[in-house]
């Protein structure tokens, strides 16, 4: 499951975000019979709004299995990182094409995307 961590501090590095998520995945006590989760991928998304000049940094993390990802969301939601309160949620991909038509998440009638964005992923 992909997890979105929006509006994180601009000075955070990918490795630091990865270690924050990995700490949420690993149990506090060693339990030899219990399987843990896996952080498959961690990326930082930098969005520059060309019209306003504003920059946003978001984290996108793949965590498996889904049960562990839900645990990570509950664990990190509301925690502070560099003075910023994290708001963690399940990633909703708004660009899915199904049968030649754009499929939006349930309950949405239009895409909320802004125009003139420059997006870079690291």
VMD Tcl script that draws the C-alpha trace (Angstrom):
set ca {
  {0.00 0.00 0.00}
  {1.26 3.46 -0.82}
  {1.23 5.99 2.00}
  {1.26 9.76 1.44}
  {2.90 12.06 3.97}
  {2.00 15.54 2.69}
  {3.62 18.87 3.56}
  {6.79 17.67 5.22}
  {9.68 20.04 6.03}
  {11.75 21.08 3.03}
  {15.04 20.28 4.80}
  {14.25 16.58 5.33}
  {16.27 14.02 3.40}
  {14.83 10.84 1.88}
  {16.93 8.64 4.18}
  {15.60 10.42 7.26}
  {11.99 9.93 6.17}
  {12.74 6.29 5.42}
  {14.13 5.69 8.91}
  {11.09 7.39 10.52}
  {8.77 5.03 8.63}
  {10.95 1.97 9.32}
  {10.81 2.69 13.07}
  {7.00 2.69 12.82}
  {7.08 -0.65 10.96}
  {9.35 -2.53 13.36}
  {7.85 -3.78 16.62}
  {9.27 -2.40 19.86}
  {9.99 -5.86 21.20}
  {11.62 -8.69 19.34}
  {9.01 -11.32 18.56}
  {10.62 -14.21 16.64}
  {7.37 -15.77 15.41}
  {5.72 -12.53 14.27}
  {6.34 -11.40 10.72}
  {7.05 -7.73 10.29}
  {6.30 -5.42 7.43}
  {8.54 -4.11 4.71}
  {9.21 -0.62 3.44}
  {9.61 -1.29 -0.28}
  {10.18 2.26 -1.53}
  {10.47 5.78 -0.16}
  {10.38 8.89 -2.35}
  {10.24 12.64 -1.86}
  {8.01 14.57 -4.22}
  {8.85 18.25 -4.75}
  {6.04 20.29 -6.27}
  {6.72 23.80 -7.56}
  {3.66 25.91 -8.34}
  {4.93 28.01 -11.23}
  {2.10 30.54 -10.89}
  {2.64 31.33 -7.20}
  {6.27 30.24 -6.74}
  {5.31 28.05 -3.76}
  {7.09 24.76 -3.09}
  {5.61 21.72 -1.37}
  {7.43 18.56 -0.30}
  {5.50 15.30 0.12}
  {6.65 11.82 1.08}
  {5.42 8.73 -0.76}
  {6.19 5.39 0.88}
  {5.33 1.81 -0.16}
  {4.70 -0.40 2.89}
  {3.68 -4.07 2.77}
  {1.56 -5.90 3.85}
  {-1.51 -3.68 3.95}
  {-2.12 -4.37 7.65}
  {1.35 -3.02 8.47}
  {0.75 0.04 6.29}
  {-2.43 0.82 8.23}
  {-0.45 0.47 11.47}
  {2.17 2.91 10.15}
  {-0.57 5.42 9.25}
  {-2.02 5.24 12.77}
  {1.42 5.39 14.38}
  {2.76 8.39 12.43}
  {-0.42 10.43 12.14}
  {-0.07 13.46 14.43}
  {3.62 12.88 15.26}
  {6.03 15.81 14.91}
  {8.97 15.87 12.53}
  {11.24 18.93 12.57}
  {8.45 20.85 14.29}
  {5.82 19.91 11.69}
  {2.84 17.75 12.62}
  {2.51 14.82 10.21}
  {-0.78 14.04 8.50}
  {-0.40 10.54 7.08}
  {-2.95 8.84 4.83}
  {-3.43 6.22 2.17}
  {-2.31 7.36 -1.30}
  {-5.16 7.95 -3.76}
  {-3.97 7.86 -7.36}
  {-6.17 10.28 -9.31}
  {-4.65 9.50 -12.69}
  {-5.91 5.95 -13.16}
  {-7.34 5.24 -16.57}
  {-10.02 2.54 -16.67}
  {-11.57 1.67 -20.01}
  {-10.26 4.88 -21.59}
  {-11.84 7.08 -18.89}
  {-10.21 8.74 -15.91}
  {-11.30 7.09 -12.67}
  {-11.41 9.36 -9.63}
  {-11.50 8.25 -5.98}
  {-14.93 7.51 -4.55}
  {-17.02 10.60 -3.89}
  {-15.03 12.96 -6.13}
  {-16.71 14.42 -9.20}
  {-13.76 16.45 -10.53}
  {-9.99 16.43 -10.28}
  {-8.59 18.99 -7.85}
  {-5.22 19.32 -9.58}
  {-3.75 22.75 -10.16}
  {-2.27 23.83 -13.45}
  {1.37 24.84 -14.10}
  {3.07 22.51 -11.63}
  {6.63 21.23 -11.91}
  {6.99 17.90 -10.12}
  {10.28 16.18 -9.34}
  {10.66 12.87 -7.51}
  {13.80 11.82 -5.62}
}
mol new
graphics top color blue
foreach p $ca { graphics top sphere $p radius 0.5 }
foreach p [lrange $ca 0 end-1] q [lrange $ca 1 end] { graphics top cylinder $p $q radius 0.2 }
display resetview
